[in-house]
Amino acid sequence: MKLTIRRYCAILCIQSLLLILDLCINTFSILLRKHNAVLLVLFIVQDVCLILAVATLLLSFFSTYVFQAGLIQLLYDRFRLTIIICIIYIVLTTILHIWTLSVRWKHPLQHNWSAGLHVFYTLQRFMAPLYYYFYKRASLRISDPRFYEDVEWVQPSQLSHCYK
């Protein structure tokens, strides 16, 4: 499938919108701590957006010539760190949401965080900029025209590496 400018702009806008939505929910969710039901809905929206963001990135991978030619290992080698960081971030965010809501559901204004919750909160907040950077980088790198046409950069040495 050929990468058109219109298709690329649409996918990039969707990916950017999902990242901005995740960033806004991370930033402003603390302001809604009195309203557990609203917070629950926001957390569900954030988790769904994270899953959609990964699905959109994978859809971009699947539409490349490299993937359709069966050279999945080449894509995996180039985007492995991004995929791992996305999975870790989704897991950390989901655990943080569940733990946060279960701790303060009955008493939303009390500060009753345990040491473990502080650790998960800190890990998730440190992982967020890494996720934003690597996700955005991958969404821009996948637009490389070499992924969408049959070119010579796929050398026999790389092909033999794929089948080991």
URRA-V202069 format. One record per residue. N is the residue number from 1. OMEGA is omega as a letter, one per 20 degrees, with the letter a starting at -180 (none if undefined). D_FIRST is the distance of its C-alpha to the first C-alpha in Angstrom with 1 decimal. Layout:
n = [N,N]
omega = [OMEGA,OMEGA]
d_first = [D_FIRST,D_FIRST]
//
This chain:
n = [1,2,3,4,5,6,7,8,9,10,11,12,13,14,15,16,17,18,19,20,21,22,23,24,25,26,27,28,29,30,31,32,33,34,35,36,37,38,39,40,41,42,43,44,45,46,47,48,49,50,51,52,53,54,55,56,57,58,59,60,61,62,63,64,65,66,67,68,69,70,71,72,73,74,75,76,77,78,79,80,81,82,83,84,85,86,87,88,89,90,91,92,93,94,95,96,97,98,99,100,101,102,103,104,105,106,107,108,109,110,111,112,113,114,115,116,117,118,119,120,121,122,123,124,125,126,127,128,129,130,131,132,133,134,135,136,137,138,139,140,141,142,143,144,145,146,147,148,149,150,151,152,153,154,155,156,157,158,159,160,161,162,163,164]
omega = [a,r,r,a,a,r,a,r,r,a,a,r,r,r,r,r,r,r,r,r,r,r,r,r,r,a,a,a,r,a,a,a,r,a,a,a,r,r,r,r,r,r,r,r,r,r,r,r,r,r,r,r,r,r,r,r,r,r,r,r,a,a,r,r,a,r,a,r,r,a,a,a,r,r,r,r,a,a,a,a,r,a,r,r,r,a,r,a,r,r,r,a,r,r,r,r,a,a,a,a,r,a,a,a,a,a,a,a,r,r,a,r,r,r,r,r,r,r,r,r,a,r,a,a,r,a,a,r,r,r,a,a,a,r,r,r,r,a,r,a,a,r,r,a,r,r,a,r,a,a,a,a,r,a,r,r,r,r,r,r,a,a,r,none]
d_first = [0.0,3.8,6.5,9.1,12.7,13.4,10.8,11.9,15.5,15.5,14.4,16.8,19.5,19.3,19.5,22.4,24.1,24.1,25.6,28.2,29.2,29.7,31.8,33.9,34.7,35.7,37.8,39.5,39.9,43.3,44.6,44.3,46.2,48.9,46.5,45.2,43.5,41.5,40.7,39.5,37.1,35.8,35.3,33.4,31.2,30.6,29.8,27.3,25.7,25.5,23.8,21.3,20.7,20.0,17.8,15.7,15.6,14.6,11.8,10.5,11.2,9.6,6.0,6.6,6.8,10.5,10.5,8.9,11.3,14.0,15.1,15.7,19.0,17.6,15.9,19.1,21.3,19.8,19.7,22.6,25.1,23.0,22.5,26.2,27.3,25.3,26.9,30.4,30.2,29.4,32.2,34.6,33.9,34.4,37.6,38.9,38.4,40.1,42.9,43.5,43.8,45.9,48.3,49.0,48.5,52.3,53.3,50.5,52.8,54.3,53.0,52.9,50.1,50.6,49.9,46.9,45.4,46.0,44.2,41.1,41.2,41.5,38.7,36.3,37.2,36.8,33.5,32.1,31.8,30.2,27.6,27.0,26.7,24.5,22.1,21.8,21.5,18.6,16.8,17.4,16.7,13.3,12.4,13.3,11.2,12.3,10.1,6.8,8.6,11.3,14.4,17.9,18.2,17.6,21.2,23.1,25.1,22.2,21.2,24.8,24.9,22.2,24.3,27.6]
//
